[in-house]
Amino acid sequence: MGFFNKLLNTDKEEAKKSEDSKKSIAITPLTVRTATVSQEIIKYAKSFEINPNKVDFDILSTTTYVKVNASTDWVEADSITMAQLKDKTLLSSKELLIRQVHEIRLKLLEDVNDETDFNIVLSANKNMTKVKAIIKANSHLGTMQGIEKRLHNVLNKKKVRIGVLIDICDDIESQIFRMISKIKVHGTLNSDTDITLCDAIEPIPAIDDDLILHFKSKVNQEDENGRIDYSQRGFVQGIKKGDVIIEYIKPQKGKDGRNCKGEYITVEEPKCENSPIFELNDTITVSEDEKSIKYIAARDGFVSYKDNIFSIGDEMEVVEVNFKKTGSVNAGLDKNIKIMVTEQNILKDAIGPNVKVEVADIHVKGVVAGGAEVRAKKCVIDEMVHANALIVADTIAQINLLKGTLKTKEAIVNVLEGGNIEAQKATITQAIGGVVRAKEIFINSINSNTVFIASDLIDIQEIKGENNKFIIDPSQIQGSGDKVDGIKEQIKNLKKKIDELNNLFMIKSITFEKNKSMIKTVKEKIIELKKAGVAVPSALILKIKQYQSLSLEMEELSKKAKELESSKDKLEMELEKYKNLTLQGKIINRGSWGVHPLVTFKMVSPEKEISYSPKSTDRVLILQELDKDEFKIKSIKLEE
C-alpha cells in the first residue's frame, strides 16, 4: 500500500499547490490548434502549476487532413472525402494518411457550471479498432433539454483526449438518439449503456500452413486435472472408413486494418513450412478445396507410415504391448483391425501388467500379465492369462491356460486353473479349480475344487479329484442375476404399495359405511325441502358432495391397487420362467463322480435349493417337481 499512499499524498500536494497557485495566479482560458490534445492539456496545466485533471476544454472546431500517398501534400478533406472516411471506403488504402487538428479552448474544470455528470468508462480492443463508451446507470443526466448535444460533446472530448479520430468510423448521433428515447420512456437510465465511439477496420491475421495429424488426436490428451496418462498414449489409433486422418491447412493471406487513431495496421505474410511431402496408397483418398487438403480413410483400420507412405492397415504385428514400448492399445471394437502379439517366451509378458487393449481381433502368442485388460470381438491366447487379468470377447475366446477372468459368448479353454469363466457356451479340456458360469458347459477332465454353474446343461467326461460342485441356476448366467434381483425388488415395492392402498381403502370404507345412514337421511331431507319449495341449505349439499367424493376416492384406490396387482402378477410370471428353466436343466456325467461331489438345483420362485450327493451309478441328473413347491433330484438313464 506504500505506493498508493505515496500516490495519494502526491495528489493531495498537487491539489494544495493548485489552490495556492489560484490565490496568486489568474488562470485564464487559452485557445490553441493542436493534433495532440492530451499534450496541450499537460502543457497548460504545467504553465499554471495545476493538476492536469483540473483542466477542461471545449472543441471549437476540427479539421481533417489527408494524404493519398507519401509523396503528396496534406490537403483538407472535403465533405465527399469525409463521407468516404466515415463509411470506411478510403480506409483500406495502405497509402492513405490521416490526421486531425483541433481548435480547443483550455480552461479550469471548476469554471464549468453544468448539473450534468455523465459517468463514462472507455474500453477498447487489442488493436484499438473498436472503442466503446459505457455510460453507467448512475449517471446524473440533468435536464433533458439539449442532452443529446451535451452528451455528444462529452464523448468527442473523450475521443480526442486518447487520440481517436472524431466523425470517422462512428455513428454516435443515432446511438445517442436511441439511448435518449429509452430514457424518455423509462424516465431514467435504468442500466449501463454501450455507445460505440469508433468502429474501424479490424485486421484479419494471416493463416500459416499447418499439417494436422488427426489420427493422433488422442495421443497425450490431458485428463480433467490437466495431467497426461502416458499409459494411454494410443500406440494404435483405430479409424473408420470416411474419417479424416490428415489435413493440410493451406497458407491464407490476411487482411490489413486501420485503427481508430487512423493508423494503418499491416498484417504479416503467411508462413509456408509444412507442405505435405509424403505419398499415399489406394487406402487413402484426397479431397481438396481452397482452404485445405483432406486425406480420408477409404476403409476401416489404422494409420500406417512406412518408407514415406501413409496407408490404412488392418493387420499389425507387435512383439509386446507394455507401458514402456506402446502404452495401452485403443483401436476400438468397431474397426476391423487385427493385432498379433508375437512374444512367445513364457518368462516374458506379451501383454504387460495393467495395460489395456481394445481391438476387434487379437492373437497373443505368449503370456497376458496380471492386471492386464483385453477387450475384443475375437481373442486367441496361446499361452497363459495370469490371475487378476480380464479378457472380454464379444463372440469367441480361445485360451490355453486361464488363471484370470474370461467373459465371452463362446469360451474354449484348454486348462482352467483357478480362473473364472462367464459365457453362453464353455468348452474346457481340463479344470483345476475355478468357477464356470454358462448356459452350456462341456468339460473333459476335472481335478478338484471347481464350481460349475449352468442354466441348461453340464456335460462331464470324467472327474479325477474331489470337492467339485455342479449347480443348475439360470439366474446366475450372464446378467440374469441382476435381472432376477431387479424383478424381486420390483415385486417387493409393488407389494408395499398395494398394502398401503388397501389400508387406505379400508380406512375410507369404514368412514363410508359409518356415514351411510346419515347420508340417506340427508338425501330424504333434501327431497322433502325441494317438494316444499324451500331452498336447500348449502351445508346439506356439501355433505352429499363430500360423500360422493369419498366414493370416487375409494374407486380410484381400488382401481390403482388392481393395476399394481396386475403388474406384480406379470413380474411373478417372469420369475416362474426361471423355475421352468431350472426344471429343464440337466447334469450329465459319463464317468465316475470322484470324491465328495455335490449337485444343486436352485429355484428362483419359490427360493429353494435342492442338493444331492450323486451315486456312482448316476449318469443324468434332473430336477423333478413332486407337488406344488416340492421338488427332488432324480437320476435318469443316459440316452446316447
Disulfide bonds with the S-S distance in Angstrom:
Cys198-Cys260 2.34
